[in-house]
Amino acid sequence: MANVTVIGAQWGDEGKGKIVDWLASRADVVVRFQGGHNAGHTLVVGDKVYKLSLLPSGIVRGTLSVIGNGVVLDPWHFRDEVAKLTGQGVSVTPENLHIAENAPLILPFHRDLDALRETAAGAGKIGTTGRGIGPAYEDKVGRRAIRVCDLAHLDDLDAQLDRICAHHDALRAGFNQPPIDRQRLLDDLADIAAFILPFAKPVWVTLNQAKKRSARVLFEGAQGVLLDVDHGTYPFVTSSNTIAGTASGGSGLGPSSVGFVLGIVKAYTTRVGSGPFPTELEDATGQRLGERGHEFGTVTGRKRRCGWFDAVLVRQSAAVSGITGIALTKLDVLDGFETLKICTGYRIGDQIYDYLPPHAADQARAEPIYEEMPGWSETTAGARSWADLPAQAIKYVRRIEELIDCPVACVSTSPERDDTILVRDPFSD
């Protein structure tokens, strides 16, 4: 069995949607294993554009799709996203979509707390999407969470609600907010339960049965390794582990099934929200990258910060996630640049680093050390073989391989699914 785990190797928004869609057409099962509806994937299939933030990308092609226990699920957003896709002609049913019975729910007071904290933090805000992801994970770890399976047992929620209200009412009081309306919450849960419960399944059983019949499983990560709560640029990170190893714990399928780890990497670097960004370009070059790459967040619509490729950070991502090969995306955005730069290290004070230190103050002071390369004037857009690429573009890709100590498995040269140069097939590895 050849399984594939797809993760972002930068700060998210690397173009995972196209790559996952390309792989999903050949997979038997597609699994989301962490994050929530704060992660946007854009799929372009023919003349249709699908924007997903919670549903696994395989659903567009009718592939069996699974939302694992490592995901925090907003049931109302789920209903809205299903309705939107249904309106685009995509069938979403309990036969082709399974939700883990033990997945925690994002509830209205999680969204409230997320927004209240960000507003109160002022200059210290993290830059969350405000969708309640972090507070929902906190309740999971605090053993207060209401889970999908609880929707079938609403009459037994009193003890759980006592724990939730004891915690959240004190927080809400600190923000001069009224306590949680328990009855309204129960009414809202009762209303949504009938929609959610038909999808609820023991997905660990689904996945282990798939393993027994040697089905191809595609694990679809959200965000990027640099946003991992342990390995990212803390505290400006997401609230889940985004590395490849999470595919096992977040799905119920053992670690031996993670398979080929494909790290998605842009040919330059972008970031949404607050936090350190050593190679950020706040000039005309950065603006040019953003305009050519259409750098706006799928979920938030926020403008992405842009900069040169940071080989140091991608090398770190490859190491902590055990990346087998990378998919280099948006190479065509660099067409026409006379000179390109790649970050190969940092200067922090009088010291040189070949990795990004964990402390926020050091990260903020990191100055990139650049290596320059000639650009190319020809177009790479739509290239489907090495022969279609300019010589300097090939040299750029090869130099990235050397600097990140990881081979390129494929190169994407446009949003179109077939505009891909395949070097190494993850499913055949």
PyMOL commands that set and color helices and strands:
alter all, ss='L'
color gray80, all
select helices_A, chain A and resi 16-24+57-61+75-87+108-124+133-141+148-152+154-156+158-174+182-199+203-212+225-227+246-249+255-257+284-292+311-321+331-334+360-365+386-388+391-404+426-428
alter helices_A, ss='H'
color red, helices_A
select strands_A, chain A and resi 4-8+29-32+41-45+48-52+64-67+97-100+200-201+217-220+260-266+269-271+305-307+309-310+325-329+339-348+351-353+367-374+408-412+420-422
alter strands_A, ss='S'
color yellow, strands_A
deselect
rebuild
show_as cartoon
